[in-house]
Amino acid sequence: MSDVTRFLLHMYINQVVRIKWDYYIHVSSTFRVSNGVKKGGVLSPVLFNKYMDELLGRLKRYDLGCYIGHVFARAFGYADDISKAFEYADLQVNA
């Protein structure tokens, strides 16, 4: 395992966060986070895309996915893809 991989594992496995709201007047106590990427983190888009690429590749390899009506739509990687698919499905149903 590379030093970079070891560093990332350590950074994410030992992740604790606090929630701040109302202009930082209120702050929660710390708690552990066991999944996801850090919001606003410089590496977050890269790590997310690496994970999604692997996941979507496996779904495609095993021919897994979801249906919209009777149409096999495979898998969606982003919320925008889902909303566009449903817009498309509505157009197809109403046509």
N, C-alpha and C positions, 0 to 999 in steps of 0.2 A: 504494500500500500504506500502511495506517495505521501510526502510531507503535506502537500496541499490537501489531499483527500483526508488525511488524518486531522488537519486543522479544521476543515469544514465540518467533519463529523463531530469534533469536540465543540465547535461553536454552536451547532444545531442541537446536539444531544443535551447539552447543559444550558439550554435557553430558558431564561426566566424573563418575565415582562411585568410591567405595571400599566394600568390604564389611567390616563389623565383626561379630565374633562372640565368643562366650564372655565376655560382659560387657565388651566392648571391649578385652579382653586382646590379641586378634589383629586385625590390620587388613591388608587386601590393599593392593597398590599400586593406583594409580588406573588406570582404563581408560575408554574412550569408550563411550557408549551411543547407539545410532542409532535406537531406536524405543521406543514406550511413553510413558506419562506418569509423572511423579514420584510415588512412593508417599507418601501423606500430604500431598501438595501441595494447597493451597487451591483452585487452579484445575483440578486433575486431574479431578474428576468432570465439570466443565463441558466440558473439552476432550475427554474420553472420550465423553461423550454426544453432542457435536457430531459427532465422527468416526463414531460408530455410527449416528446418525440419517442421515447422508449415505450411508453404506455400505448400510444396510438399505433406504433409499429407492431406491437404484440397483438393488439386487437385485430389489425388488418391480417396479420399472419394466420391467426386462428379463425378468421372470418366471423368475428364477433362484433356486435353493435346493437343499434336500436332501430325500431320501426316507427315511421310516422304514417299512421293509417296502415296501408298495405305496402308501403314503399320502404325498402331497406335503406336506411340512411347512414349506415356505418356508425362513426363516433364523431362527436363534436369536441373541439379542443378549447373553445372560448365561448363565453356567454353570447357574444355577438353572432357566432355561428348558429347558436340555438335559435336566437330571435329571427335571424334571416331564414332559417329552415321553416319555422312556423309561419312566417309571412308567405313563403313559397307554398307551403302546404295549404294555407287558406286560399291562395290564388287558384291552386289546382282544384280544390273542393268547390269553389264558387264558379269555376269556368264552365 
